Amino acid sequence: MRPVALITGGTRGIGAGIATNLGRDGFTLALAGRRNEKENESFLKSLRDLGNPVRYFQCEIGNPDDRKAMLKKVEEIFGTIDVLVNNAGIAPSQRADILEASEESFEELIGTNLKGPHFLTQAVARLMIRTRPSGESQRCIINIGSVSATVASVNRGDYCISKAGIAMATRLWAVRLAEHGIAVYEVRPGIIQTDMTEGVKEKYDRMIENGLLLERRWGTPEDVGRAVRALARGDIPYATGAVIMIDGGLTVPRL
Ligand SMILES: NC(=O)c1ccc[n+]([C@@H]2O[C@H](COP(=O)([O-])OP(=O)(O)OC[C@H]3O[C@@H](n4cnc5c(N)ncnc54)[C@H](OP(=O)(O)O)[C@@H]3O)[C@@H](O)[C@H]2O)c1
């Protein structure tokens, strides 16, 4: 039986890199996002061409009713979930100094980047506990965090706080789900070339050129996708609760 992976934000940017890598590896794919299915048609076709069952679910991840409806459909169609990748996330629509930043932005960031994944994890964990796995491999939950969990950017404090929260959520769920044989990991990307970083491309181009990273290039969705695939396949055993850095050395302390 093919294992079933649910990937939020799985049709664009880092999520697309993850879906492509898991698709190449024979996973059945359930993908979720805000846009409607038609807008994702060509990407979904490219995944189906790999030979796997692929379904798309329109779901606002911060909305409890949307999450519930999506999981009901996923269970009806596929019976269970073996791997959850909490990838969907947003940056603030406007970067603003924390002396000025609004409560509305904070609520939006926390709702999408922290509350949504936390309660989706809760619901998927319950589903995993009461259903049989598709195959032999260990079930797992993988959170896409960010170096912003530890690197302070005062012009997007809400984003940093949401990602620091995800780091703790990873630990909490690793502890709680260990007795059920479900591993929980965080994959922590640095600067990855996607729509999210398009607006700050020139700034980061310059910083990378000036030695910000040990590996002097932008990260790619493929870099993150390969790390997630290794975890999802069980290639990194005995590591629940681990944080896998995919940041080109950005966070290595230096003098
Ligand atoms: N890019 C980076 O440098 C970087 C670095 C570290 C961490 N990350 C994290 O990596 C993850 C993916 O980022 P990305 O760069 O790939 O971003 P992206 O290109 O902007 O794509 C974001 C994805 O998340 C989905 N999404 C956003 N808000 C959603 C919501 N409320 N409900 C459901 N789906 C939602 C989007 O769905 P639609 O396509 O339907 O809009 C899209 O598929 C995020 O958690 C981000 O914080 C990114």
Ligand as a Chemical Component Dictionary entry (heavy atoms), coordinates in Angstrom:
data_LIG
# 
_chem_comp.id                   LIG 
_chem_comp.type                 NON-POLYMER 
_chem_comp.pdbx_formal_charge   0 
_chem_comp.three_letter_code    LIG 
# 
loop_
_chem_comp_atom.comp_id 
_chem_comp_atom.atom_id 
_chem_comp_atom.alt_atom_id 
_chem_comp_atom.type_symbol 
_chem_comp_atom.charge 
_chem_comp_atom.model_Cartn_x 
_chem_comp_atom.model_Cartn_y 
_chem_comp_atom.model_Cartn_z 
_chem_comp_atom.pdbx_ordinal 
LIG N1  N1  N 0  10.564 31.061 1.392  1  
LIG C1  C1  C 0  11.364 31.095 2.448  2  
LIG O1  O1  O 0  12.455 31.699 2.413  3  
LIG C2  C2  C 0  10.988 30.379 3.716  4  
LIG C3  C3  C 0  11.963 30.274 4.711  5  
LIG C4  C4  C 0  11.676 29.610 5.896  6  
LIG C5  C5  C 0  10.419 29.065 6.070  7  
LIG N2  N2  N 1  9.480  29.177 5.102  8  
LIG C6  C6  C 0  8.159  28.571 5.369  9  
LIG O2  O2  O 0  7.892  27.600 4.376  10 
LIG C7  C7  C 0  6.482  27.500 4.181  11 
LIG C8  C8  C 0  6.163  27.664 2.700  12 
LIG O3  O3  O 0  6.615  28.942 2.277  13 
LIG P1  P1  P 0  6.826  29.337 0.746  14 
LIG O4  O4  O 0  8.023  30.195 0.685  15 
LIG O5  O5  O -1 6.732  28.140 -0.108 16 
LIG O6  O6  O 0  5.548  30.284 0.548  17 
LIG P2  P2  P 0  4.653  30.559 -0.738 18 
LIG O7  O7  O 0  5.418  30.351 -1.981 19 
LIG O8  O8  O 0  4.030  31.884 -0.484 20 
LIG O9  O9  O 0  3.521  29.413 -0.655 21 
LIG C9  C9  C 0  2.707  29.348 0.468  22 
LIG C10 C10 C 0  1.782  28.166 0.367  23 
LIG O10 O10 O 0  0.988  28.108 1.557  24 
LIG C11 C11 C 0  -0.386 28.135 1.208  25 
LIG N3  N3  N 0  -1.137 28.919 2.186  26 
LIG C12 C12 C 0  -0.840 30.155 2.651  27 
LIG N4  N4  N 0  -1.759 30.553 3.512  28 
LIG C13 C13 C 0  -2.667 29.561 3.610  29 
LIG C14 C14 C 0  -3.858 29.391 4.341  30 
LIG N5  N5  N 0  -4.307 30.339 5.170  31 
LIG N6  N6  N 0  -4.540 28.232 4.193  32 
LIG C15 C15 C 0  -4.084 27.276 3.359  33 
LIG N7  N7  N 0  -2.970 27.376 2.644  34 
LIG C16 C16 C 0  -2.264 28.512 2.764  35 
LIG C17 C17 C 0  -0.465 28.770 -0.163 36 
LIG O11 O11 O 0  -1.647 28.315 -0.795 37 
LIG P3  P3  P 0  -2.169 28.968 -2.186 38 
LIG O12 O12 O 0  -1.165 28.556 -3.217 39 
LIG O13 O13 O 0  -3.488 28.328 -2.380 40 
LIG O14 O14 O 0  -2.187 30.432 -1.972 41 
LIG C18 C18 C 0  0.822  28.267 -0.807 42 
LIG O15 O15 O 0  0.612  26.991 -1.374 43 
LIG C19 C19 C 0  5.853  28.563 5.063  44 
LIG O16 O16 O 0  5.429  27.996 6.278  45 
LIG C20 C20 C 0  7.000  29.529 5.313  46 
LIG O17 O17 O 0  6.853  30.241 6.521  47 
LIG C21 C21 C 0  9.720  29.824 3.934  48 
# 
loop_
_chem_comp_bond.comp_id 
_chem_comp_bond.atom_id_1 
_chem_comp_bond.atom_id_2 
_chem_comp_bond.value_order 
_chem_comp_bond.pdbx_ordinal 
LIG N1  C1  SING 1  
LIG C1  O1  DOUB 2  
LIG C1  C2  SING 3  
LIG C2  C3  SING 4  
LIG C2  C21 DOUB 5  
LIG C3  C4  DOUB 6  
LIG C4  C5  SING 7  
LIG C5  N2  DOUB 8  
LIG N2  C6  SING 9  
LIG N2  C21 SING 10 
LIG C6  O2  SING 11 
LIG C6  C20 SING 12 
LIG O2  C7  SING 13 
LIG C7  C8  SING 14 
LIG C7  C19 SING 15 
LIG C8  O3  SING 16 
LIG O3  P1  SING 17 
LIG P1  O4  DOUB 18 
LIG P1  O5  SING 19 
LIG P1  O6  SING 20 
LIG O6  P2  SING 21 
LIG P2  O7  DOUB 22 
LIG P2  O8  SING 23 
LIG P2  O9  SING 24 
LIG O9  C9  SING 25 
LIG C9  C10 SING 26 
LIG C10 O10 SING 27 
LIG C10 C18 SING 28 
LIG O10 C11 SING 29 
LIG C11 N3  SING 30 
LIG C11 C17 SING 31 
LIG N3  C12 SING 32 
LIG N3  C16 SING 33 
LIG C12 N4  DOUB 34 
LIG N4  C13 SING 35 
LIG C13 C14 SING 36 
LIG C13 C16 DOUB 37 
LIG C14 N5  SING 38 
LIG C14 N6  DOUB 39 
LIG N6  C15 SING 40 
LIG C15 N7  DOUB 41 
LIG N7  C16 SING 42 
LIG C17 O11 SING 43 
LIG C17 C18 SING 44 
LIG O11 P3  SING 45 
LIG P3  O12 DOUB 46 
LIG P3  O13 SING 47 
LIG P3  O14 SING 48 
LIG C18 O15 SING 49 
LIG C19 O16 SING 50 
LIG C19 C20 SING 51 
LIG C20 O17 SING 52 
# 
